[in-house]
Amino acid sequence: MMSCRNVDLGTSVLDLMPCGCSCTSSPTSRQLLFRNCSKNLCRIGGRSYGGNLVLLRPDLGTCRAVPAKPKETYLLNGIGQDKTVMLNLKPESQKPISLENLFEVVADDLQRLNDNLLSIVGAENPVLISAAEQIFSAGGKRMRPGLVFLVSRATAELAGLRELTVEHRRLGEIIEMIHTASLIHDDVLDESDMRRGKETVHELFGTRVAVLAGDFMFAQASWYLANLENLEVIKLISQVIKDFASGEIKQASSLFDCDVELDDYLLKSYYKTASLVAASTKGAAIFSKVESEVAEEMYQYGKNLGLSFQVVDDILDFTQSTEQLGKPAANDLAKGNITAPVIFALENEPRLREIIESEFCEPGSLEEAIEIVRNRGGIKRAQELAKEKAELALKNLNCLPRSGFRSALEDMVMFNLERID
C-alpha cells in the first residue's frame, strides 16, 4: 500500500516522481490519467474519490500524471504496461476536506506549538494563568499557526531550507497568542457567554480580568515579537494589533447604517480578520528568506483567504442554526452589523432598509429581515464574492513549487468554500 500526496493533479503540469513519494492533489483538478501503472493502490491527498482506485507501476520507478482528454474512457480490468487508467475527480465524488487532514503535513509542528503555548504565556499571576488555560484548553482550529507552518515549509523548499527555523516556530506561537487575545476582547465587547462550547474568560473571571488578560497576552506576544529582531516582521505584526482596534471602531460607528458600501465592509473585514492571516503568511515567507515578490504573493494569499473566510462566516450567520453556529443565528444583523449578504439584499429590497433603520423595534421584524436577506439575492451574491476572493488566493500560490504543502494551502481555500456548498 502506498500513499501519494505530492502528485500535481492540475490541468497543465506533468509530474514525474519516484513511487512511494508523498503527494497531494490540486483542489481544482477534475480528471487525471495515471499511465504505465499497476500493482499498488494509491490514495490522493488523503481522500478517496468515488471509490476509484489508481494502480501504480513500481518496477518502472515513476508515477506519471497527465491531463485527461475529455472523450477518452478507460477500464480498470486488463491493465498492463501500455494501459492507462482514468481517475475521475468530479466534485460530487470527493469527500469533504477536513482541517485535520489538511494540517496532517504539519501535524508535528502544531503539536509542538500546542505543547508550548501555555509556557510561553509565562504569566506569574495565577488568575492570568487560569484565564490562558481556559481559552487555550477550549481547543480551536489553530488555523492561523497552521497556515504559518504550511507557508513556512512551502517557501522553505523554495529557498532550499531543510527544516523550519526557530523564527518560523516562534512566529506561529506569536500569531496564536495575538489571535487568542483578540478573542478574549471580542467576547467582552460582544458580551458572549460561550466560546467553543466553554464559558468565556470574562464570564468566569469578570470583565476586568478578561480585559487585562487580553492586554497581557498582546503585550507578551509583542515582547516575543521584538526578540525576533526582524524589523520588517515587527512592523508587519504590530500593524495587525492596530488593525484590530480600527476594525472594531469602524464596525461600532456604522451599526444600523444601511448606506455602508461593499468597499467599507471589505476594509472592516480586512482589519478584523484578513490582516492577521496576511501577516501570518507573509511573515512565514520572510523568515524563509525568499524573494520579496514571493513574500508579497503570500501576503495577498493570506489577505484574499481571510476575506473569503469572513464572507463565508457572514453567510453562515444566515444559513445555519443557532446550534450549528454556537451563538444566536443572524446575531450580527440583530446588533446592527451590516455584512455582505445584507449589503447585497439592500440593493433589491427597500423594505429591508426600513426594518434595519428602525433597529427591529417591531415584533417579528428581525425574522422578516432575515427572510428578505435569504430570499432576495443576498446569500447568492455573497457566495459569488467569497468565490471571487478564493480564486484570487489560489492564483497567489502559483509562485510556489508543487508540494504537499502548497496543495494543503490550496485545500484550505476549498475547505472554506465547502462550508457554504
Summary of the structure (lengths in Angstrom):
residues: 421
radius of gyration: 23.5
end to end distance: 32.6
largest distance: 74.4
contacts: 1393
relative contact order: 0.10
helix: 61%
strand: 9%
